[in-house]
Amino acid sequence: MTIPATMRALLLKHDGYSAAPSDASLADMASFVELGEIGVPEPGPSQVLVKVRAASINPSDVMFVKGLYGQPRHKGQPAGFEGVGEVVAAGSDAAGQKLVGARVAFPTGLSNWGSWADYAIAEAAACIPLIDGVNDVDGAAMIVNPLTALAMFGIVKEEGEKAFVLTAAASQLCKLIMGVAAEEGYRPIAIVRRDDQIALLEKAGAAHVLNATAPDFDAALKAVMKKEQPRIFLDAVTGPLAGRIFNAMPKRGRWIVYGRLDTETTPIPEPGQLIFMHKRIEGFWLTNWLRAAAPERRVGVVMEAQKRFADGRWSTDVTAVVPLDEAIARVPGELAKPNGKVFIAP
Amino acid sequence: MTIPATMRALLLKHDGYSAAPSDASLADMASFVELGEIGVPEPGPSQVLVKVRAASINPSDVMFVKGLYGQPRHKGQPAGFEGVGEVVAAGSDAAGQKLVGARVAFPTGLSNWGSWADYAIAEAAACIPLIDGVNDVDGAAMIVNPLTALAMFGIVKEEGEKAFVLTAAASQLCKLIMGVAAEEGYRPIAIVRRDDQIALLEKAGAAHVLNATAPDFDAALKAVMKKEQPRIFLDAVTGPLAGRIFNAMPKRGRWIVYGRLDTETTPIPEPGQLIFMHKRIEGFWLTNWLRAAAPERRVGVVMEAQKRFADGRWSTDVTAVVPLDEAIARVPGELAKPNGKVFIAP
């Protein structure tokens, strides 16, 4: 295959971090990335060059381009943390050479060459060669959400209680978690903000779905907590709502923050609960989890994720697949639609 | 020794818990306890009856009488979590019988017969027979603060970093912690609210003392955090100040709440730090620690505490020893004075 000298990509417009708080919406995408033409990168010895077929847009991508994610931006580099594509070149290491010609799901985390581009660079060891049953959009969203889902559900299982709480429960990530959980007899308590999500999430595996904007929410929450005694609260929103949920949890409750969709101040309503009820507040970040997890556990969740997409237990709800050239004009509008995922396809 | 039929005691005026938030001041002591005459209790098989010589007033006592501590109140029972006195009677078990005649430090935690009285009931197994070098006020404050100090300093040691942060650092508890810490080469960072406490705490073992009301506090805090890289923050206050301190801590910082002196809302200034900086927020309660700790660890800290008081490495700063009859009139005023401890003596 002939590899061109240059390629199109959505390039970061800023360096480092931003001090301005913001949420996970992307109405002002043009403030953060621009379509540009740059040289096609060369893979290092342990890397591969992937011709991108599709790249997903995760909440973590949005926070990253805004400078609000835990990694610094590099101006002029393509954005995009994961994608699917064909390996068209590789560095000198055998691991990468063996992948040439393969269709792979890939993360770009360590390479600084993002997936919102015609070509991307990934570490060969981090690529997942895809079996035929996995389609391109599933492959493009195979890593960030599925691994986070399986890793966080692992925390629920370690803690032992069958019930656990989720905010922003209509997200793709939460639907993945609830599917696995329901299969294994766990009881997700899904917190949402709209009644039309209730039936959808019950189907996705939720044991209870509560609308946080309903007038009887606090009473309903209290009743569910009493009945189900959840220990783990997987929280993507923070802010006052998350504080109220944590406050209603029983003894030994653990508030695990993995997202920050609400930028309002986050209160701890009754700090005495930390003392007398042995509650605690912590965070989850896939990057840290991958660093700290035992290799067999890491490989286990990767295999598990691929099997689930291949046999149809998991699938990706697609809002839109937007061509790279149209991304800045169309992605903000597509992202604002509920319940599905948006992809960029060169 | 003849034991009378009745005794004087400061009796709880309310049952259970209170819903009204409050701080650790006790200006309205008369709202919560009253001087009364009740029957002298009979020790159960595993218990002893102690003729009280002195009883301390800890912040946990204040929170308890107000109904804001992790144990329910029982109306008509004496308050007071610990004291010193002579064992004058015992239940049938050999452990208690052996203590008759001994001067002991005692906790009342499980007996519901408090130490703010002429006589108190304690579990024989929890009493600490005192050696001569330990005076009565040291004995009366031998358990709650010293064991909390040694248990929390144990957490600092387990975490490994030499530096750690303390709020309400002029408290007796913090002075105990700083003394042990300095001896072992640890570097306490003491946060106070008044300049006249600075020299005092440097003497007590603080590596740094910062006045939180100083105009350059945030800059000074930032500089100290950068230099010392503390991991543990032992917090007795909560509220906005504690949030600011947690926010300034480096990666992997742990905010350990053991008191609630500030009743203002407690914010988590940047919840993203929980995710990307691996910080967490938890609580410490001696009662839980004693339940969970290995017996040899428990015995170890009790022995260590007594040795430290006996050989003079630790001593108790006394603000006042107030007679039981005068307690309700005088204790609020004495408690409002800084830097020392208030005792009640029958």
Interface residues (C-beta under 8 A of the other chain):
Chain A: L68 Y69 G70 T238 V257 Y258 G259 R260 T265 T266 P267 I268 P269 P271 G272 Q273 L274 I275 F276 M277 H278 K279 R280 I281 E282 G283 F284 W285 N288
Chain B: L68 Y69 G70 T238 V257 Y258 G259 R260 T265 T266 P267 I268 P269 P271 G272 Q273 L274 I275 F276 M277 H278 K279 R280 I281 E282 G283 F284 W285 N288
